[in-house]
Amino acid sequence: MGEARTFPRLRSTVLDTTDARSLAEFYRELLGFVYEPGDELPGAGEPDERGQDWLVLRHPSGCPTIAFQQVADLPKATWPEGDVPQQMHLDLTVETASELEVQHGRALGLGATLLLDRADDPDEPIRVYADPAGHPFCIFVASPKM
């Protein structure tokens, strides 16, 4: 018999951004995630050294995680039209069309921009947004198989 096969584990999805703290706060509010210890918001009047480099959010259960890496410049995706493709995106799901409506209002209120609206699609109600840094993400009603 051969050796047992091993696989790498996905640790996190990392998004480049020109403002790591602001983008982390957007996703913290949208997803209900929490900061990894040491990455929390600094106290009033304290410098935000971590927010200028690398921040990690995690689901309250510990997994999954999403990280934010500070970069000097980042072209915003122009998808679905234009020269800059989305390159990657996050798929977020809800259970019902009414929950899709609730999350639509929340996403816009947090600073997302609506890119595509197919909420009335009978097979897969979906909306595609850009986060404040321009990264596309979807919120859709998951089928029972998902």
Residue pairs with C-beta under 8 A, 6 or more apart in sequence:
10 64
11 65
12 56
12 64
12 65
12 66
12 67
13 64
13 65
13 66
13 67
13 88
13 90
14 66
14 67
14 68
14 69
15 23
15 66
15 67
15 68
15 69
15 131
15 133
15 135
16 69
16 71
16 74
16 133
17 23
17 68
17 69
17 70
17 71
17 74
17 133
17 135
18 70
18 71
18 72
18 73
18 74
18 133
19 70
19 132
19 133
20 51
20 52
20 53
20 54
20 55
20 68
20 69
20 70
21 41
21 48
21 51
21 52
21 55
21 68
22 132
23 68
23 131
23 132
23 133
24 35
24 39
24 51
24 55
24 57
24 68
25 41
26 110
26 111
26 112
26 131
26 132
27 33
27 57
27 66
27 68
27 131
28 34
28 35
28 57
29 106
29 110
30 106
30 107
30 110
30 112
31 57
31 59
31 66
31 92
32 59
32 60
33 57
33 58
33 59
33 60
33 66
34 57
34 58
34 60
35 41
35 55
35 56
35 57
35 58
36 55
36 56
36 57
36 58
36 65
38 50
39 50
39 55
39 56
39 57
41 48
42 48
42 50
42 51
51 70
52 70
53 69
53 70
54 67
54 68
54 69
54 70
55 67
55 68
56 65
56 66
56 67
56 68
57 65
57 66
57 67
57 68
58 64
58 65
58 66
59 65
66 90
74 133
74 134
75 84
75 134
76 84
76 130
76 133
76 134
77 84
77 85
77 86
77 87
77 130
77 134
77 135
77 136
78 84
79 85
79 86
79 115
79 136
80 115
80 116
80 128
86 135
86 136
88 135
89 128
89 135
89 136
89 137
89 138
90 135
90 137
90 138
91 137
91 138
91 140
92 103
92 137
92 138
92 139
92 140
93 139
93 140
93 141
93 142
93 146
94 100
94 102
94 103
94 139
94 140
94 141
94 142
95 141
95 142
96 141
97 119
97 125
97 141
99 141
100 119
100 125
100 127
100 139
100 140
100 141
101 119
103 139
104 114
104 119
104 127
104 139
107 127
107 129
107 139
108 114
108 129
111 131
111 132
112 129
112 130
112 131
112 132
112 137
113 129
113 130
114 127
114 128
114 129
115 128
115 129
115 130
115 136
116 126
116 127
116 128
117 127
117 128
118 124
118 125
118 126
118 127
119 125
119 126
119 127
124 140
124 141
124 143
125 140
125 141
126 138
126 139
126 140
126 141
127 138
127 139
127 140
128 136
128 137
128 138
129 136
129 137
129 138
129 139
130 136
130 137
131 137
